[in-house]
C-alpha cells in the first residue's frame, strides 16, 4: 500500500499511543458490558 505525499507516516510513539488508546477503550467497553459476557459465555 503506497501512501500519498500528503499523508504522514506514524512514528513508533504515535503507533503505540493509538494502540494503547484502542486497548483502553476495549477494556472499558468489556467492563461496561461484563455481565452480558458472563451471562452468554
Buried (B, 14 or more C-beta within 10 A) or exposed (E): EEEEEEEEEEEEEEEEEEEEEEEEEEEEEEEEEEEEEEEEE
